[in-house]
Amino acid sequence: MTQSTLTYYPSDDFDQKKLQETLFSPLEDIDIYEELVIFPLKQFKKIAAVASGETFIDFSLSNVFQLELFTNGFNNINILRASDSSIEDVKKWMKKEQAASVSSQIVAALVGSSDWKENVESLRQKNPQIVKWDTEKGDPTKPFQLKEADCVVCMFILDLISKTPEDFHSNILKIASMLGVGKRFFLCGLLNCTHITINGLSLRVLPYDDHMVRRALLKAGIFVLNFDMKRSNVKSNIVKCTVYYSDHSKRLIQRASKF
């Protein structure tokens, strides 16, 4: 398979429901589910109880299950998504037009069923602002002006919307500009991955290693507190990679000029 035969996300239309079922459901491949859902959720749970502030931003490829760990600690919730279909998916969840996902049930198991129900209701009542991240704009959330965030969670999306290493660096800088000094950035992504196959459609993924991630974060003035990696055991051709999770804090007032 050549790069020219791959589809670029989010330029081309595809089945958002099928993407969620393939990458974030145990029905397709339990190993994929372990690596793309359970591993990140376990990392997030470690810090969700102490992550708090006024404003929270989630920018992810997945639907909303990861938000259900964080909502109690924040008053304002902003949800960024890179495609119209993913925005519609979130809106349906907000209106209770779709049942809780299996991944939400995993969150319930991690935090306790009663606490999970409270978190879900709290998330809906806070009426999150759902904003399109337009990859074609220099200011990707324009015309929306987002409040400076106390915490940002970013899962797997940068891997697909960044066509080049330069794009990846640029996107990290844009996210860092939304984050307050000394605040927290939780990033989860795929290392050494080239494509993901969804219902026969191959989505292009930017291949990169952990060194490139660290350089991009340093350039954005983000200090790495923790960096965990899980080597993939997936035998399917749907996705092959190493999953990484990193816990960051933007401690530097000035961004690094060199890396």
C-alpha atoms as one frame of an Amber mdcrd trajectory, in Angstrom:
protein
   0.000   0.000   0.000   1.401   3.429  -0.983   0.697   6.784   0.662  -1.216
   7.855  -2.465  -3.823   5.125  -1.912  -4.612   6.234   1.656  -7.495   8.472
   2.702  -6.745  11.620   4.684  -8.766  12.324   7.831 -10.914  14.402   8.075
 -11.027  15.528   4.425 -12.869  12.470   3.150 -16.222  11.310   4.464 -16.334
   8.000   6.289 -18.546   6.156   8.737 -17.904   7.679  12.179 -19.899   4.914
  13.864 -17.723   2.286  12.188 -14.567   4.089  13.301 -15.738   3.982  16.923
 -16.739   0.328  16.596 -13.365  -0.608  15.082 -10.965   1.297  17.332 -12.887
   1.840  20.566 -15.015  -1.270  20.974 -14.016  -4.832  21.982 -16.239  -6.283
  19.244 -13.640  -5.834  16.486 -10.399  -6.910  18.183  -9.858  -7.287  21.917
  -6.128  -6.497  21.612  -6.887  -3.197  19.860  -9.411  -2.414  22.575  -6.915
  -3.171  25.315  -4.358  -0.838  23.764  -6.537   2.047  22.535  -9.111   2.180
  25.346  -8.192   0.286  28.507  -4.519   1.312  28.617  -5.243   5.080  28.234
  -8.168   4.967  30.670  -6.032   3.349  33.351  -3.457   6.119  32.915  -6.113
   8.842  33.020  -7.698   7.381  36.146  -4.430   7.829  38.028  -4.604  11.599
  37.691  -8.290  12.385  37.076  -8.999  12.686  40.796  -6.426  15.484  41.190
  -6.969  17.247  37.844  -9.186  20.260  38.475  -9.701  23.871  37.515 -12.106
  26.133  35.687 -11.826  24.980  32.070 -11.240  21.571  30.473 -10.628  20.836
  26.766 -10.957  17.443  25.125  -9.628  17.052  21.573  -9.836  13.393  20.578
 -10.609  10.874  17.869 -12.789   8.851  20.259 -16.301   9.852  21.323 -16.813
  11.009  24.936 -15.940   8.131  27.262 -12.614   9.669  28.372 -14.429  12.859
  29.464 -16.446  10.883  31.985 -13.343  10.574  34.176 -12.674  14.320  34.357
 -15.949  16.253  34.420 -16.396  16.733  38.188 -13.236  18.806  38.528 -14.117
  21.485  35.963 -16.894  24.040  35.435 -16.434  24.707  31.703 -16.075  21.821
  29.244 -14.977  22.364  25.633 -15.072  19.470  23.178 -13.039  19.870  19.973
 -13.548  17.529  17.047 -11.950  17.545  13.585 -14.858  16.260  11.474 -18.533
  17.097  11.111 -19.500  13.461  11.618 -17.662  13.265  14.946 -19.352  16.488
  16.082 -22.751  15.010  15.251 -21.797  11.871  17.178 -21.060  13.925  20.304
 -24.273  15.929  19.922 -26.305  12.720  19.748 -24.701  11.553  22.966 -25.491
  14.887  24.633 -29.152  14.554  23.633 -29.281  10.946  24.897 -30.004   9.724
  21.388 -27.546   6.860  21.719 -26.873   4.326  24.440 -23.752   4.327  26.582
 -20.826   2.721  24.802 -18.959  -0.337  26.068 -16.069   2.006  26.799 -18.311
   4.088  29.054 -19.097   0.895  30.930 -15.344   0.411  31.418 -15.175   3.905
  32.925 -18.057   2.928  35.218 -16.104  -0.136  36.325 -13.012   1.983  37.016
 -14.731   4.691  39.075 -17.825   2.890  40.376 -21.256   2.788  38.771 -22.873
   5.466  40.958 -19.962   7.889  40.503 -19.991   7.265  36.747 -23.708   8.072
  36.483 -23.120  11.260  38.436 -20.221  12.200  36.149 -22.284  11.617  33.007
 -25.181  13.735  34.263 -22.744  16.420  35.391 -21.155  16.470  31.933 -24.508
  16.920  30.199 -25.707  19.591  32.638 -22.566  21.649  32.066 -23.643  21.921
  28.414 -20.188  21.576  26.824 -19.269  23.818  23.935 -18.670  21.586  20.889
 -16.275  23.227  18.454 -14.919  22.236  15.039 -11.126  22.107  14.730 -10.611
  23.157  11.123  -7.270  21.846   9.903  -7.298  24.317   6.999  -7.276  27.399
   9.260  -4.304  29.009  10.940  -6.599  29.530  13.937  -8.372  26.160  13.877
 -11.248  27.059  16.247 -12.080  30.450  14.715 -14.553  32.168  15.160 -14.850
  30.592  18.627 -12.629  32.085  21.302 -11.918  29.417  23.895 -11.034  30.239
  27.485  -7.495  29.361  28.542  -7.626  25.773  29.765  -6.477  24.304  33.050
  -6.344  20.842  31.498  -6.261  19.457  27.937  -6.744  15.813  26.954  -5.784
  14.778  23.437  -6.298  11.177  22.241  -5.042   9.851  18.891  -6.308  12.786
  16.818  -2.952  14.454  16.064  -1.766  11.255  14.409  -4.458  11.571  11.748
  -4.781  15.324  11.177  -1.013  15.933  10.890   0.212  15.208   7.367   3.870
  15.997   8.077   6.180  16.291  11.103   5.923  20.055  10.641   2.134  19.793
  10.937   2.529  17.763  14.127   4.798  20.419  15.653   2.388  23.161  14.561
  -0.619  21.388  16.068   1.192  20.892  19.386   1.980  24.630  19.415  -1.674
  25.484  18.750  -2.819  23.254  21.599  -0.149  24.706  23.921  -1.482  28.198
  23.173  -4.839  27.108  24.661  -3.219  25.878  27.874  -2.454  28.029  30.887
   1.063  28.246  32.286   1.686  25.464  34.804  -1.429  23.566  33.683  -1.764
  19.971  32.538  -1.716  18.360  29.099  -2.460  14.634  28.716  -1.506  13.273
  25.321  -2.137   9.797  23.981  -1.059   8.646  20.528   0.307   5.974  18.203
   4.009   5.469  17.561   5.370   4.100  14.284   1.927   3.713  12.709   1.250
   4.418   9.011  -2.448   3.667   8.511  -5.647   2.462  10.140  -8.209   0.419
   8.219 -11.876   1.236   8.888 -14.489  -0.824   7.048 -12.114  -1.390   4.130
 -11.033   2.281   4.001  -7.422   2.981   4.946  -6.863   6.225   6.834  -3.406
   7.746   6.650  -1.527   8.067   9.958   1.623  10.136  10.437   4.461   7.800
  11.490   6.672   9.228  14.228   8.660   8.105  17.261   8.800   9.185  20.900
  11.770  11.457  20.219   9.687  13.549  17.823   6.930  13.853  20.431   9.384
  15.054  23.063  10.947  17.577  20.658   7.526  18.957  19.669   6.516  19.354
  23.310   9.793  21.021  24.236   9.446  23.465  21.356   5.983  24.340  22.664
   7.370  24.968  26.151   5.813  21.836  27.638   7.752  19.930  30.274   7.317
  16.149  30.276   6.444  14.765  33.701   5.676  11.203  32.668   5.914   9.174
  29.455   4.598   5.596  29.297   4.590   3.285  26.284   2.832   0.007  25.602
   4.191  -2.182  22.824   1.456  -3.460  20.560   0.326  -7.083  20.631  -2.216
  -6.560  17.850  -1.983  -9.236  15.153  -4.631  -7.683  12.909  -3.674  -5.419
   9.995  -6.276  -2.885  11.142  -3.684  -1.027  13.191  -0.126  -1.812  14.239
   1.784   0.566  16.465   3.118   1.265  19.923   0.668   3.219  22.060   2.070
   5.999  24.211   0.594   8.068  27.011   2.294  11.188  28.312   1.455  13.408
  31.262   2.673  16.949  30.715   2.601  20.312  32.402   3.174  23.569  30.568
   5.545  24.962  33.163   7.555  27.309  30.965   6.360  30.888  30.469   8.412
  31.286  27.305   8.330  28.618  24.616  11.653  27.042  23.769  13.160  28.524
  20.604  15.312  25.496  19.869  15.002  21.754  20.255
